[in-house]
Each structure stands twice: as structure tokens, then as C-alpha cells.
Amino acid sequence: MVAAESSRRGSHSPSPEKDDYALPADYKPYVPVAKRRAQLLTQLGKHQTKRIKTTEEIEAEVAENRTAEEEEERAREKARRERTLFQAAQEVKEKQALENANKTAADLAAEQEAKMLAEMERGQKKLAGVQELAQGTVWTESLKTSWRPPRFLRDMSEVQHQEVRDKHHIIAEGEDIPPPIDNFTDMKVPKPILDYLQAKGIKRPTPIQMQGIPTAFSGRDMIGIAFTGSGKTLAFCLPAIMASLEMEARVPFARGEGPVGLIICPSRELARQTYEQCVAMGQALKESGQYPEIRSLLCIGGISMADQADVLNRGVHVAVATPGRLIDMLDKGRLNANNCRYLCMDEADRMIDMGFEEDVRSIMSHFKHQRQTLLFSATMPRKIQDFAAQSLINPILVNVGRAGAANMDVIQEVEYVKQEAKMVYLLECLQKTPPPVIIFSDSKNEVDGEWGGDWRPRVVADDSDIQEYLLLKGVEAVAIHGSKTQEEREYAIRSFKTGAKDVMVASGVASKGLDFNEIQHVIVYSMPKEIEDYVHEIGRTGRSGKTGIATTFVNMNTSEQTLLDLKYLLLEAKQKIPEFLLSIDDPRAKHGGALKGCSICGGLGHGITDCPKLEEANRRTQAAQLKYAGGGY
């Protein structure tokens, strides 16, 4: 009882009072700084932290590494010295073989051609004067002229201009291309020249003239490419006459002044033909009485310049020249290029091929001011186009058809004729059309037999002399080639043009740009090695929109590569291809890939590695080196 009460009293007893000085539950005792630092160092030591290197240790380590690298380099150098050149070549060859393992034959051929082109480009200098090359002179803007196309043409859109170009198959590349103009009146050509053109039967400009003449009038540098007989001569002669007329109207020319326009041709015959056209237009201006006289000068070898002393004494406006005589006149001070602002190279690719490149640079060295430069040709391969484009100022490329393509107005007939049967079959071919007829031979010996292969006159003509054979058969024939004198060459051309002779037997000298009227038939007696020469030869017919016939003799002496070029040319022109040409397969076809033409000569049947023009150039270079291999003079 007493215990129970005592228990109840205990349960109801009051709770003890709370201690205001008690420590909180999360209380941490204070640790002095020194003690905490000691604890932290102990902790870091347990984790084995990386010791920081001193500067001396770092420098020692770098020196050690450098020493190891030097020893390794010395070991490699020793191995290189001990390795023979043969072993090095083998390693390069094996490396190249591994790289070529995944390439096709077509890819390898393309790489080889690109490498050859790059090497040739490195060896070519810019087509400019010596002083310009030495001083690094670079013109950035084309020459400014006062000529402008009519307003209605300037107001037309570029799309409308392109429609005109497409209609006439004109390809124009460049910046700010002048509009094509389809009549001479809108070109602002003087009426006397319009009347002269009308009298010659030239009523409307050809495609190359539609785009080429406005481009030249605008002062732009230009590369003009068009098939043979398309009117390229007028496209570059007329701008030269107009530039001269403008300068003469400002201040009349006096003695020792001029020329304003300079036209360079690869052959004397082509230069004379161009000169005659310039003289005719200048005479038309003079006879009108409304314009001053424009004087032209012919500057070629084989003629006396005393006959043209009157022109030299009164000042020259347009000079038409071959490179050799022109350089002689410039060096002697009888002509100067101080006022010359217009330079044109006709058959430009042929001039470069014939070795006139340095002569042209020498001529350009006489120029004192900026000039307008134009290059024209029917066959201008891509290599020559690229080279020319680097030498011109913001040029415009005007192309009518593929460069190197045959004239579509020429019917090409290819005949397989044995060598011994050529002469007899030649007489049969002469019956196809009435005269005049041109016969081309790739050899001067076949033309008239006047010269032997060793450059000595023959005593007796043999059966291979075409002119001799034709004369014996009663055919009025005349011969022309590069070994004849200038008088003989001029007589041949004059008698053939006037109709005194029915047949002209010629080497390649007569194939470059010469314009003979009314020729319906060209016979290629011996197929040239280069397809470019063939294109020029058959281009003597089918001119000015007329249709002509070209008969070509081939036989076992004609190389298969030349025949393949001819086959592709006939295919391109949609001509009849004889069976023996169809049977020739292109060896490049088995390698696959696209069959591209040669960038050197434009032939479609081979690449750069098989180019006959490149082979001939290499042969000449080697011959020139061997000439002085004996120790010099």
C-alpha cells in the first residue's frame, strides 16, 4: 500500500528544469591552426601526391630527351648514308605502286597528261615585252575606246543577247561581254566601207564577226576561234582601220609616226593577202572624200621596202608584217611602236608552234604603252588558249564551233590509194570539179622536185613530182613551197588567182589562211602527220558559206594514229567514213573513262603522250642540243 502510493507520488513528480548552458548536438571542438595543418599534411601523405619538379630537374629532363632525339636522328642519317640510290628508288617505286593500285588505267593516263601539261606551263613565259617581264608590269584594265553599241542594244538584257549567240552557235566567255550585232550598220561602220563590203558580196556579218568586231571595237583583248573561211580576217582588219581613222582624225600622222595597228602573220602569202584587204578599205575611205587617207604598210621578207618609201615618209597607220622583217625594221628605227595600241596575231597558234614566240616578245618590247591584243586562229588547242589567256588583259574568248574542228561546208572524201597508184588516180580526181583545184603534199620533194632531201637541186625530176607529171599530161599547174623565192611564190599565187593556171600544187605554206575564190575542190595528196594541218588544208574550199569537196589519199604509209584522228574528225563533221577507218580501234577505249582530245594539237584520236606535234618539238630541241654538242665555236 505504502509502495503503491509511493509509486504514484513518483509518477506525478515534476520534471527537472532545462540546462541553458548545455552544448549543442552538432558541436565540434576547436582545433588550433597548427594542429589542423599537421592533420592535413598527414592526410595528403596517405594519398601519395606527386611532387612538383624543380626548374633544374625540368631542364635536365629536356636535355635528356634532346640527346635521345639527336641519337635517333644520327641513326637515321647513318641508315640513309648506307642506303644506295637504287634502294631509295625502289622504295619510291613501291610507294607509288601502292598508291596506284586502286587507280584505273584512265586515271593514271590523266594524271600523266596533267603532269606533262604542268611541266610545259612552267617552262613558258608570259607573252609580253622584255621590260614588262623584268619590271613585273601588270595591266588590270582593258583599253578604253569611244565606241559604244547603239542604245537599243545596250537596253537589251543579257538573256536576249545570249539568245542571239545561241542562234548563231557563238560561245563567248569572259566578263562584261559586248553584245553581238547582226549587221554592219549598227556597228557604226563608215558608209564607204559598207559600200565596199556590199560590192564584195558581204551583206551581213558572219558569227565570228557578229561578236568579234564589237569586242574589238570596245578595246577588249580577245581570243577568236572559228572554222576556216568564216571571215576572221575582216574581224581583225576592220578594227585596225577604225582605230587608225580615229587617231588620224584627231591629229594627222607625219613622217616617222605610226603604226596604230599592227597585224602579224606567220607567212608572207597570208601577210600580203591581209595587207591587200587593209589597202582596199583604206582606198574606199579615201575615194569617198569624206574621210582621211589610211595608209597600210606591207613588211615581209623578200621584197624591197624602197617601193613603199612614200608610205614610210608620210606616216603608217596599219602595218601587216611577218616577224623577221618587222623586228629588223623596228631595230633599225625605220618603224616604231610608240603610238601602236592595237596588236593582232593571225594564226596565233601556228606562230607559237613555228618558233615565233620569242620574236613576238621582242616585238612587244618596242611598245611604250598599253596595247589591245587579239589572237585569231581556226585551230587553237586548249594549251595555247590557256597560255594566251594568261598573257592578255581580262580577255574575252569568242568561239564558233570546236577549236580544230573541220569546216562543215566541206564534203570530205577519204580514199585508200596505193603509193604507186597515186599519180594515175590524181588525174581521175581532177575530173570531179572544174578548176581551180589545189593539191597539197606534205613533202616539198613531191611538189615539184626542185629540191632534194639534202637541200640540193635535183638534176632530173622523178615520177613523184606532181607538178612535172601534171604538166606532161597537159594540165596547167603551178607549184609553191617554202624553198621558192618570194618572186616565184608571188607569181604562183597571182597566176592561180587570175585563172592563168588551173591547178596549184602546194606544201603547207599555202594552207594557212590563204583565201582563194571559187575553189570547189582540194586534194590532199599525202596526209599530214598533224591533224591541224589537214584542217587548214581542206579549209581552202567551202569558204564564205559555199560548199566544197576535199579528197584525201591515205595508204599503209599513213600512221594509224593519224588515221584515228581523221576518223574522229569525220565522225564529228557527220561525214561518210570508209570501212578501213571504221575498223581502226582506239587503244584508249579499253582503259575506260572519257576519251578526251589532245591539249597540244587538238586531235581527238590521241592524248598528250602520243602527240605528233610534241614529238616533233622534242626532236627539234634534241637536234638543237646536238648541234652544239661538239664543243661550240
C-alpha positions as CSV (number, residue, x, y, z in Angstrom):
1,M,0.0,0.0,0.0
2,V,2.7,2.3,1.0
3,A,4.7,1.2,-2.0
4,A,1.8,1.9,-4.4
5,E,1.3,5.3,-3.0
6,S,5.0,6.0,-3.2
7,S,4.9,4.9,-6.8
8,R,2.0,7.2,-7.7
9,R,3.7,10.1,-6.0
10,G,6.8,9.4,-8.1
11,S,4.9,9.4,-11.4
12,H,3.4,12.7,-10.7
13,S,6.6,14.4,-9.5
14,P,7.6,17.5,-11.6
15,S,10.3,17.1,-14.5
16,P,13.7,18.6,-13.9
17,E,14.4,22.1,-15.3
18,K,16.3,22.5,-18.7
19,D,20.1,23.4,-18.6
20,D,20.6,26.7,-20.5
21,Y,24.4,26.1,-20.7
22,A,24.3,22.6,-22.3
23,L,26.4,22.2,-25.7
24,P,24.5,21.7,-29.0
25,A,24.4,18.2,-30.5
26,D,26.4,19.3,-33.7
27,Y,29.1,21.0,-31.7
28,K,32.7,20.4,-32.8
29,P,35.5,21.3,-30.6
30,Y,38.0,24.0,-31.8
31,V,41.2,22.7,-33.3
32,P,44.1,25.1,-33.4
33,V,45.5,26.0,-36.8
34,A,48.9,24.4,-36.3
35,K,47.1,21.1,-35.4
36,R,44.8,21.3,-38.4
37,R,47.8,21.9,-40.7
38,A,49.5,18.8,-39.3
39,Q,46.4,16.7,-39.8
40,L,46.1,17.9,-43.4
41,L,49.7,17.1,-44.2
42,T,49.2,13.6,-42.7
43,Q,46.1,13.1,-45.0
44,L,48.0,14.3,-48.1
45,G,50.8,12.0,-47.4
46,K,48.5,9.0,-47.3
47,H,47.3,9.7,-50.9
48,Q,51.0,9.9,-52.1
49,T,50.6,13.1,-54.1
50,K,53.1,13.9,-57.0
51,R,56.0,16.0,-56.0
52,I,56.4,19.3,-58.0
53,K,59.6,19.3,-60.0
54,T,62.1,22.0,-59.7
55,T,63.5,24.0,-62.6
56,E,66.8,22.2,-62.5
57,E,65.0,18.8,-62.8
58,I,62.9,20.0,-65.8
59,E,66.0,21.3,-67.6
60,A,67.8,18.0,-67.0
61,E,64.8,16.0,-68.4
62,V,64.6,18.2,-71.5
63,A,68.3,17.8,-72.2
64,E,68.0,14.1,-71.8
65,N,65.1,13.9,-74.3
66,R,67.1,16.1,-76.7
67,T,70.0,13.8,-76.5
68,A,67.8,10.8,-77.3
69,E,66.3,12.6,-80.3
70,E,69.7,13.5,-81.6
71,E,70.9,9.9,-81.3
72,E,67.8,8.7,-83.1
73,E,68.4,11.3,-85.9
74,R,72.1,10.2,-86.2
75,A,71.0,6.6,-86.5
76,R,68.5,7.5,-89.3
77,E,71.2,9.6,-91.1
78,K,73.6,6.7,-90.9
79,A,70.9,4.4,-92.4
80,R,70.3,6.9,-95.2
81,R,74.0,7.1,-96.0
82,E,74.3,3.4,-96.1
83,R,71.3,3.0,-98.3
84,T,72.0,3.1,-102.0
85,L,70.3,5.2,-104.6
86,F,68.8,2.1,-106.1
87,Q,67.3,1.1,-102.7
88,A,65.8,4.6,-102.4
89,A,64.4,4.4,-105.9
90,Q,62.9,1.0,-105.1
91,E,61.2,2.4,-102.0
92,V,59.7,5.3,-104.0
93,K,58.6,2.9,-106.7
94,E,56.9,0.6,-104.2
95,K,55.2,3.5,-102.5
96,Q,53.9,4.8,-105.9
97,A,52.8,1.3,-106.8
98,L,50.7,1.1,-103.6
99,E,49.1,4.5,-104.4
100,N,48.4,3.4,-108.0
101,A,46.9,0.0,-107.0
102,N,43.4,1.5,-106.7
103,K,43.6,3.7,-109.8
104,T,42.3,2.7,-113.2
105,A,44.4,3.0,-116.4
106,A,42.4,6.0,-117.4
107,D,43.1,7.8,-114.1
108,L,46.8,7.1,-114.5
109,A,46.9,8.4,-118.0
110,A,45.0,11.5,-117.0
111,E,47.5,12.2,-114.2
112,Q,50.4,11.7,-116.5
113,E,49.0,14.2,-119.0
114,A,48.2,16.7,-116.3
115,K,51.8,16.4,-115.1
116,M,53.2,16.9,-118.6
117,L,51.0,20.0,-119.1
118,A,52.1,21.5,-115.8
119,E,55.8,21.0,-116.7
120,M,55.2,22.7,-120.1
121,E,53.4,25.6,-118.4
122,R,56.3,26.1,-116.0
123,G,58.6,26.4,-119.0
124,Q,56.5,29.1,-120.7
125,K,56.9,32.7,-120.0
126,K,54.2,35.3,-120.3
127,L,53.7,36.7,-123.8
128,A,54.9,40.2,-123.0
129,G,57.8,42.5,-123.7
130,V,61.2,42.0,-122.0
131,Q,60.8,45.2,-120.0
132,E,57.3,44.3,-118.8
133,L,58.6,40.9,-117.7
134,A,61.6,42.4,-115.9
135,Q,59.6,45.1,-114.1
136,G,56.6,42.8,-113.4
137,T,54.3,45.3,-115.1
138,V,50.7,44.0,-114.9
139,W,47.8,45.8,-116.6
140,T,44.5,45.3,-114.8
141,E,42.0,47.2,-117.0
142,S,41.3,47.0,-120.7
143,L,41.8,49.9,-123.0
144,K,39.0,52.5,-123.2
145,T,37.6,53.5,-126.5
146,S,35.0,56.0,-127.7
147,W,32.9,53.3,-129.4
148,R,29.6,52.3,-127.9
149,P,26.9,50.0,-129.2
150,P,23.6,51.5,-130.2
151,R,21.3,52.4,-127.3
152,F,18.6,49.8,-128.2
153,L,21.3,47.1,-127.9
154,R,22.5,48.4,-124.6
155,D,18.9,48.4,-123.3
156,M,18.5,44.7,-124.1
157,S,19.0,42.2,-121.3
158,E,21.9,39.7,-121.2
159,V,19.4,36.9,-121.7
160,Q,18.3,38.5,-125.1
161,H,22.0,38.8,-126.1
162,Q,22.6,35.2,-125.2
163,E,19.6,34.1,-127.4
164,V,21.3,35.8,-130.3
165,R,24.6,34.0,-129.6
166,D,22.8,30.6,-129.2
167,K,21.0,31.1,-132.5
168,H,24.3,31.6,-134.3
169,H,26.3,29.0,-132.3
170,I,28.6,31.6,-130.7
171,I,30.3,30.8,-127.4
172,A,31.6,33.8,-125.6
173,E,33.4,33.6,-122.3
174,G,34.6,36.5,-120.1
175,E,33.5,39.4,-118.1
176,D,31.2,42.2,-119.4
177,I,31.0,40.8,-122.9
178,P,29.8,43.3,-125.5
179,P,26.5,42.5,-127.3
180,P,26.6,40.6,-130.6
181,I,25.5,42.8,-133.6
182,D,24.0,41.2,-136.6
183,N,24.5,44.0,-139.2
184,F,27.4,46.3,-140.0
185,T,25.3,49.5,-139.9
186,D,24.6,49.0,-136.2
187,M,28.3,48.5,-135.7
188,K,28.7,52.2,-136.8
189,V,31.0,51.3,-139.7
190,P,31.5,54.2,-142.1
191,K,29.4,54.2,-145.3
192,P,32.3,53.9,-147.7
193,I,33.4,50.7,-146.0
194,L,29.8,49.4,-146.1
195,D,29.7,50.1,-149.8
196,Y,33.0,48.3,-150.2
197,L,31.6,45.2,-148.4
198,Q,28.4,45.3,-150.4
199,A,30.5,45.3,-153.6
200,K,32.3,42.2,-152.4
201,G,29.0,40.5,-151.7
202,I,29.4,40.8,-147.9
203,K,25.9,41.8,-146.8
204,R,25.8,40.6,-143.2
205,P,28.4,39.7,-140.7
206,T,29.3,36.1,-140.0
207,P,29.1,34.7,-136.5
208,I,32.7,35.4,-135.6
209,Q,32.3,39.0,-137.0
210,M,29.0,39.5,-135.1
211,Q,30.7,39.0,-131.7
212,G,34.4,39.6,-132.6
213,I,34.1,43.1,-134.2
214,P,32.1,44.7,-131.3
215,T,34.6,43.1,-128.9
216,A,37.5,44.6,-130.7
217,F,35.7,48.0,-131.1
218,S,35.3,48.0,-127.3
219,G,39.0,47.8,-126.7
220,R,38.9,44.4,-125.2
221,D,41.6,41.7,-125.5
222,M,40.3,38.8,-127.4
223,I,40.9,35.2,-128.5
224,G,38.9,34.5,-131.6
225,I,38.4,30.9,-132.8
226,A,36.3,29.9,-135.9
227,F,36.5,27.4,-138.7
228,T,38.3,28.2,-141.9
229,G,36.6,30.6,-144.3
230,S,34.4,32.2,-141.6
231,G,35.6,35.8,-142.1
232,K,38.2,36.1,-139.4
233,T,40.4,38.4,-141.5
234,L,37.7,41.1,-141.7
235,A,37.0,40.7,-138.0
236,F,40.5,42.0,-137.1
237,C,41.3,44.2,-140.1
238,L,38.3,46.4,-139.7
239,P,39.0,47.4,-136.0
240,A,42.6,48.3,-137.0
241,I,41.3,50.6,-139.8
242,M,38.8,52.2,-137.4
243,A,41.4,52.8,-134.7
244,S,43.7,54.4,-137.2
245,L,40.9,56.5,-138.6
246,E,40.0,57.9,-135.2
247,M,43.7,58.8,-134.4
248,E,44.2,60.3,-137.9
249,A,41.1,62.5,-137.5
250,R,42.4,63.9,-134.2
251,V,46.0,64.7,-135.3
252,P,47.2,63.8,-138.9
253,F,50.2,61.5,-139.0
254,A,53.6,62.8,-140.1
255,R,56.8,61.1,-141.1
256,G,58.1,58.6,-138.7
257,E,54.8,58.2,-136.9
258,G,52.8,55.1,-136.6
259,P,51.6,52.5,-136.9
260,V,48.4,52.5,-134.8
261,G,47.5,48.9,-135.7
262,L,50.0,46.0,-136.1
263,I,48.9,42.7,-137.6
264,I,51.5,39.8,-137.5
265,C,51.1,36.8,-139.8
266,P,53.1,33.5,-139.9
267,S,53.7,33.5,-143.7
268,R,54.4,36.1,-146.4
269,E,51.4,35.0,-148.5
270,L,49.0,35.4,-145.6
271,A,50.5,38.8,-144.8
272,R,50.1,40.0,-148.4
273,Q,46.5,38.9,-148.5
274,T,45.7,40.7,-145.3
275,Y,47.6,43.8,-146.5
276,E,45.5,43.9,-149.7
277,Q,42.3,43.9,-147.7
278,C,43.5,46.7,-145.5
279,V,44.6,48.7,-148.6
280,A,41.2,48.2,-150.2
281,M,39.3,49.5,-147.2
282,G,41.7,52.5,-146.8
283,Q,41.2,53.3,-150.5
284,A,37.4,53.2,-150.1
285,L,37.6,55.7,-147.4
286,K,39.9,58.0,-149.4
287,E,37.8,57.9,-152.6
288,S,34.7,58.9,-150.7
289,G,36.3,62.3,-150.0
290,Q,34.7,62.3,-146.5
291,Y,37.5,60.6,-144.6
292,P,41.3,61.0,-144.4
293,E,43.6,58.5,-146.1
294,I,44.5,55.4,-144.1
295,R,47.9,54.1,-145.2
296,S,48.9,50.5,-144.9
297,L,52.4,49.0,-145.0
298,L,53.5,45.5,-146.0
299,C,56.5,44.4,-144.0
300,I,57.7,41.0,-145.2
301,G,60.9,39.4,-146.3
302,G,61.8,39.0,-150.0
303,I,60.6,42.5,-151.1
304,S,62.3,45.9,-151.2
305,M,61.0,48.3,-148.7
306,A,62.1,51.2,-151.0
307,D,58.9,50.5,-153.0
308,Q,56.9,51.7,-150.0
309,A,59.1,54.6,-149.1
310,D,56.1,57.0,-149.8
311,V,54.1,55.3,-147.0
312,L,57.0,55.4,-144.6
313,N,57.7,59.1,-145.3
314,R,54.1,60.1,-144.8
315,G,53.4,58.0,-141.7
316,V,52.0,54.5,-141.3
317,H,48.5,53.7,-139.9
318,V,48.4,49.9,-140.3
319,A,51.4,47.6,-140.6
320,V,51.0,44.0,-141.8
321,A,54.1,42.0,-141.2
322,T,55.9,38.7,-140.7
323,P,58.0,38.6,-137.5
324,G,61.5,38.6,-139.0
325,R,61.3,41.6,-141.2
326,L,59.3,43.6,-138.6
327,I,62.0,43.1,-136.0
328,D,64.6,44.3,-138.5
329,M,62.6,47.4,-139.2
330,L,62.0,48.1,-135.5
331,D,65.6,47.6,-134.6
332,K,66.8,49.9,-137.3
333,G,64.3,52.6,-136.3
334,R,62.5,52.7,-139.6
335,L,59.3,51.8,-137.7
336,N,58.4,52.4,-134.1
337,A,55.6,51.2,-131.8
338,N,55.4,54.4,-129.8
339,N,51.8,55.1,-131.0
340,C,50.8,51.5,-131.5
341,R,47.7,50.5,-129.5
342,Y,46.3,47.6,-131.5
343,L,48.2,44.3,-131.9
344,C,46.7,41.2,-133.7
345,M,48.3,37.8,-134.3
346,D,46.7,35.9,-137.1
347,E,47.0,32.1,-136.9
348,A,48.4,32.7,-133.4
349,D,48.8,29.0,-132.5
350,R,50.8,28.3,-135.7
351,M,53.1,31.2,-134.9
352,I,53.9,29.8,-131.5
353,D,54.4,26.3,-132.9
354,M,56.7,27.7,-135.6
355,G,59.1,29.2,-133.0
356,F,58.0,32.8,-133.3
357,E,57.2,33.1,-129.6
358,E,60.5,34.9,-128.7
359,D,60.2,37.1,-131.8
360,V,56.8,38.3,-130.6
361,R,58.2,39.1,-127.2
362,S,61.0,41.1,-129.0
363,I,58.3,43.0,-130.9
364,M,56.3,43.7,-127.8
365,S,59.4,45.1,-126.2
366,H,59.2,48.1,-128.6
367,F,55.7,49.1,-127.2
368,K,55.8,52.1,-124.9
369,H,52.2,52.0,-123.7
370,Q,49.4,49.5,-123.0
371,R,48.0,47.8,-126.1
372,Q,45.0,45.8,-127.1
373,T,45.9,42.3,-128.1
374,L,43.9,39.9,-130.3
375,L,44.7,36.3,-131.2
376,F,42.8,34.6,-134.1
377,S,43.0,31.0,-135.5
378,A,40.9,28.2,-136.7
379,T,42.9,25.6,-134.7
380,M,43.8,26.8,-131.2
381,P,44.3,23.9,-128.8
382,R,43.4,24.3,-125.1
383,K,47.1,24.6,-124.1
384,I,47.6,27.6,-126.4
385,Q,44.3,29.1,-125.2
386,D,45.4,28.9,-121.6
387,F,48.8,30.3,-122.4
388,A,47.2,33.2,-124.3
389,A,44.7,33.9,-121.6
390,Q,47.5,34.4,-119.0
391,S,49.1,36.9,-121.3
392,L,46.1,39.0,-122.2
393,I,44.2,41.6,-120.0
394,N,40.8,40.4,-118.9
395,P,40.3,38.6,-122.3
396,I,37.1,37.5,-124.0
397,L,37.1,34.1,-125.7
398,V,34.9,34.1,-128.8
399,N,34.4,30.6,-130.2
400,V,32.3,29.5,-133.2
401,G,32.4,25.7,-133.1
402,R,35.1,23.5,-131.5
403,A,38.7,24.7,-131.9
404,G,40.3,22.5,-134.5
405,A,37.0,21.2,-136.0
406,A,36.7,20.9,-139.8
407,N,34.5,23.3,-141.8
408,M,31.0,21.8,-142.0
409,D,30.6,23.2,-145.6
410,V,33.4,20.8,-146.8
411,I,32.4,17.4,-148.1
412,Q,35.3,15.1,-147.0
413,E,36.1,12.0,-149.1
414,V,38.9,9.7,-147.9
415,E,40.3,7.2,-150.4
416,Y,42.7,4.4,-149.8
417,V,45.2,4.7,-152.7
418,K,48.5,2.7,-153.0
419,Q,51.6,4.8,-153.3
420,E,52.4,3.7,-156.8
421,A,48.8,4.4,-158.0
422,K,48.5,7.9,-156.6
423,M,49.5,9.8,-159.8
424,V,47.1,8.0,-162.0
425,Y,44.2,8.4,-159.5
426,L,45.1,12.0,-159.2
427,L,44.1,12.7,-162.8
428,E,40.8,11.0,-162.1
429,C,40.1,13.1,-159.1
430,L,40.8,16.3,-161.1
431,Q,37.7,15.4,-163.2
432,K,35.3,15.7,-160.2
433,T,35.0,19.5,-160.4
434,P,36.1,22.3,-162.8
435,P,39.2,24.3,-162.0
436,P,40.7,25.9,-159.9
437,V,41.9,23.0,-157.8
438,I,44.6,22.9,-155.0
439,I,46.7,19.8,-154.4
440,F,48.5,19.6,-151.1
441,S,51.5,17.5,-150.4
442,D,53.3,17.0,-147.0
443,S,56.7,16.9,-148.8
444,K,58.3,19.6,-150.8
445,N,60.0,16.9,-152.8
446,E,56.7,15.7,-154.2
447,V,55.5,19.2,-155.1
448,D,57.8,20.0,-158.0
449,G,61.0,18.0,-157.4
450,E,63.1,21.2,-157.4
451,W,64.7,20.4,-154.1
452,G,66.2,17.2,-152.8
453,G,66.0,15.9,-149.3
454,D,69.5,17.3,-148.7
455,W,68.5,20.8,-149.9
456,R,70.4,20.4,-153.1
457,P,68.8,21.0,-156.5
458,R,67.9,17.8,-158.3
459,V,69.2,17.2,-161.8
460,V,66.4,15.0,-163.0
461,A,62.8,15.0,-161.7
462,D,61.4,11.6,-160.8
463,D,57.9,10.1,-161.0
464,S,56.9,11.6,-157.6
465,D,57.0,15.2,-158.9
466,I,53.3,16.2,-159.0
467,Q,53.7,19.4,-161.0
468,E,56.0,17.8,-163.5
469,Y,53.6,14.9,-164.1
470,L,50.6,17.2,-164.5
471,L,52.5,19.4,-167.0
472,L,53.4,16.3,-169.0
473,K,49.7,15.4,-169.1
474,G,48.7,18.8,-170.3
475,V,47.4,20.3,-167.1
476,E,48.2,23.9,-166.4
477,A,49.8,23.6,-163.0
478,V,52.0,25.9,-160.8
479,A,53.9,25.0,-157.6
480,I,54.6,26.8,-154.4
481,H,56.6,25.8,-151.3
482,G,58.8,27.4,-148.7
483,S,62.1,26.9,-150.6
484,K,61.0,29.0,-153.6
485,T,62.0,32.7,-153.8
486,Q,59.5,35.4,-153.0
487,E,59.1,36.3,-156.7
488,E,58.3,32.7,-157.6
489,R,55.8,32.4,-154.7
490,E,54.0,35.6,-155.7
491,Y,53.9,34.6,-159.3
492,A,52.4,31.2,-158.4
493,I,49.6,32.9,-156.3
494,R,49.0,35.6,-158.8
495,S,48.7,33.2,-161.8
496,F,46.4,30.9,-159.8
497,K,44.1,33.7,-158.6
498,T,43.8,35.2,-162.1
499,G,42.9,31.9,-163.7
500,A,46.1,31.6,-165.8
501,K,46.8,28.3,-164.0
502,D,44.1,25.7,-163.2
503,V,45.9,23.7,-160.5
504,M,48.2,24.8,-157.7
505,V,50.5,22.2,-156.1
506,A,51.5,23.3,-152.7
507,S,53.1,22.4,-149.5
508,G,51.8,23.6,-146.1
509,V,52.8,27.2,-146.8
510,A,49.6,27.8,-148.8
511,S,47.3,26.2,-146.3
512,K,47.5,28.8,-143.5
513,G,44.7,31.3,-144.0
514,L,45.0,32.0,-147.7
515,D,41.7,32.8,-149.4
516,F,41.3,31.7,-153.0
517,N,37.9,32.4,-154.6
518,E,35.8,29.8,-156.3
519,I,37.8,26.8,-155.2
520,Q,35.5,23.8,-155.3
521,H,38.0,21.0,-154.8
522,V,41.1,20.4,-152.6
523,I,43.1,17.2,-153.0
524,V,45.3,16.1,-150.0
525,Y,47.8,14.0,-151.9
526,S,49.7,13.0,-148.8
527,M,48.0,13.1,-145.4
528,P,49.9,15.3,-142.9
529,K,51.0,13.9,-139.6
530,E,49.3,16.6,-137.6
531,I,45.5,16.8,-137.9
532,E,45.7,20.6,-137.5
533,D,47.5,20.9,-140.9
534,Y,44.8,18.7,-142.5
535,V,42.0,21.0,-141.2
536,H,43.8,24.1,-142.6
537,E,44.4,22.4,-146.0
538,I,40.8,21.3,-146.6
539,G,39.7,24.7,-145.4
540,R,40.9,26.3,-148.6
541,T,37.5,25.2,-150.0
542,G,34.0,25.6,-148.7
543,R,34.6,29.3,-147.8
544,S,32.1,32.1,-147.2
545,G,29.2,29.6,-146.9
546,K,29.9,27.8,-150.2
547,T,30.2,24.0,-150.4
548,G,33.4,22.4,-151.4
549,I,34.9,18.9,-151.8
550,A,38.1,17.6,-150.2
551,T,39.6,14.3,-151.4
552,T,42.3,12.8,-149.2
553,F,44.7,9.9,-150.2
554,V,45.8,7.5,-147.4
555,N,47.6,4.2,-147.5
556,M,49.8,2.0,-145.5
557,N,52.4,4.8,-145.2
558,T,49.9,6.8,-143.1
559,S,50.3,6.2,-139.4
560,E,47.4,4.5,-137.5
561,Q,47.3,7.4,-135.0
562,T,46.8,9.9,-137.9
563,L,44.1,7.8,-139.3
564,L,42.4,7.6,-135.9
565,D,42.5,11.4,-135.7
566,L,40.9,11.6,-139.1
567,K,38.2,9.1,-138.2
568,Y,37.1,11.1,-135.2
569,L,37.2,14.3,-137.3
570,L,34.9,12.7,-139.9
571,L,32.6,11.5,-137.1
572,E,32.4,15.0,-135.6
573,A,31.5,16.5,-139.0
574,K,29.0,13.8,-139.7
575,Q,30.8,12.7,-142.9
576,K,30.9,9.3,-144.6
577,I,33.5,7.1,-143.0
578,P,35.2,4.4,-145.2
579,E,35.3,0.8,-143.9
580,F,39.0,0.7,-143.4
581,L,38.8,3.7,-141.0
582,L,35.9,2.1,-139.1
583,S,38.0,-1.0,-138.5
584,I,40.6,1.0,-136.5
585,D,40.0,0.8,-132.8
586,D,41.1,3.4,-130.3
587,P,43.6,1.8,-127.9
588,R,42.4,4.2,-125.2
589,A,38.9,2.7,-125.2
590,K,40.0,-0.4,-123.3
591,H,41.2,1.6,-120.4
592,G,37.7,3.1,-119.9
593,G,36.9,6.7,-118.9
594,A,36.1,9.6,-121.2
595,L,38.1,9.9,-124.4
596,K,39.5,13.5,-124.4
597,G,41.3,15.1,-127.3
598,C,44.9,16.2,-127.2
599,S,45.5,19.6,-125.4
600,I,48.6,20.2,-127.6
601,C,47.3,19.8,-131.1
602,G,43.5,19.3,-130.7
603,G,43.5,15.9,-132.3
604,L,40.7,13.6,-131.0
605,G,42.3,10.3,-131.6
606,H,45.2,10.5,-129.1
607,G,46.4,12.0,-125.9
608,I,49.3,14.2,-125.0
609,T,51.7,11.3,-124.6
610,D,51.2,10.3,-128.2
611,C,51.0,13.8,-129.7
612,P,53.0,14.1,-133.0
613,K,53.4,17.8,-132.5
614,L,55.1,17.3,-129.1
615,E,57.3,14.6,-130.6
616,E,58.4,16.9,-133.3
617,A,59.1,19.7,-130.8
618,N,61.2,17.4,-128.7
619,R,63.0,16.2,-131.8
620,R,63.9,19.8,-132.8
621,T,65.1,20.5,-129.2
622,Q,67.3,17.5,-129.2
623,A,68.7,18.4,-132.7
624,A,69.5,21.9,-131.5
625,Q,71.3,20.5,-128.5
626,L,73.3,18.0,-130.6
627,K,74.3,20.8,-133.0
628,Y,76.5,22.4,-130.3
629,A,77.4,19.2,-128.5
630,G,80.8,19.2,-130.2
631,G,82.2,22.0,-128.1
632,G,80.8,25.1,-129.7
633,Y,82.6,27.6,-131.8
